[in-house]
């Protein structure tokens, strides 16, 4: 059992061959917290999760400096070891085992767990969180809808009894209602005692869930702080919440993509292309 | 009619042995996506061990040693070469396996020389009479053993943790790793299983009515390639179907060779490959192979 310390990422640098993806990244997820990592495409969000879960090598990447530790001791970069320590990642794009049934997907999620009673308990928990999965154990996962696949993907990760869940864009490509439902489930999972590191482009949803957030830009932490402060910050609002000025303030709801303001500020453009 | 039935039963039993070889081939492909061309030499290694050890150990112990030995050779190839080969493409790894196969086969054929080695099996040349049909006992045993092993494997794939890990890895290795599956172990076990199956197949390819194990045994093993491919490289059911199709085709074409004289002699040996080509023209992924399907 890990100690009281949660996930600590210290001065992390990651390279894919000659390409630097992360530099000097410090992220802390205290035990029991939900922490969000925001950023545009290519900012290094997924890379950060890969470094934690130990799957960089699948993409020919590697940690070149810094450390990732959980519960006070280092994670050694092997995915199986991370799972054994209770750090489990839900990959981006759901990636359910499409040719296997719902029940088999859940079983695959529990492959790292030896104790059968724990597996049975995890299955009960998952079935109560996602009743639809309990109703369709023999359905092929590939035939589920996108939202159901996302539920299965989260459920599969929960089968390993994680104490730290890494979620990579869980609402990507989902209808707003389904995204809101996934968000509510993440909150429920967290209330049951699982810490969550949530990577999202849907900043409104992420900041609604998280207590603390980091903004990654081109592989570095550009901003960090309590989620409420970031949600109120002009910079984050403009860039990630689609809100221009504090005067056009509107409540930031879960899954509610704020519509563009009435009098938008000039949109930032790439100088190279507009020169 | 009697001839036809005899040929059919013989074809099915030889086909079941091909299916065993094809199954090993498919298991490796599923676990590692490597097309394993060392399979013929694994088979030769297993058979060779049985042939060399049976005078001292007796048949059953020698068979156990042959199976274990071939499994070990398979595991070693995975551990020493495949795992360490830092190449990006599975195609390159397939070529690496051709190299390993050439090395192993050369050494083994050097050891075998021009001998024809008996495997010391207890069935010898006994023949079973089923009404008008005559069939070698070895063929009946081959069919029974192959059917039992294939059933056991299909059940294991479906129901055991090993099977689930294997299928998860086959579908998406990175995600399987995220579930805590140790990919190295999955791959190692696949190679060991393939070696063990190859050794059992070697036994049945070398007993009566075949004279014994000799340097041409690898050629017989090669017929399992079309079996695996036409069934679908990633399908265990396909390995079974492919093995049976190849076995029956070969038996019937050889049996009715005199009526097929216009096709030339030795059509039986070429038939499996012709069937493979014909099937691939209509089903490029093989009969049971997975077509790329994805919901996005």
Interface residues (C-beta under 8 A of the other chain):
Chain A: X53 X54 X55 X58 X79 X80 X83 X84 X88 X89 X91 X95 X97 X98 X99 X100 X104 X107 X108 X109 X111 X112 X113 X142 X143 X146 X149 X156 X157 X160
Chain B: X161 X164 X165 X167 X168 X171 X172 X173 X174 X175 X176 X177 X178 X179 X180 X181 X182 X290 X293 X294 X295
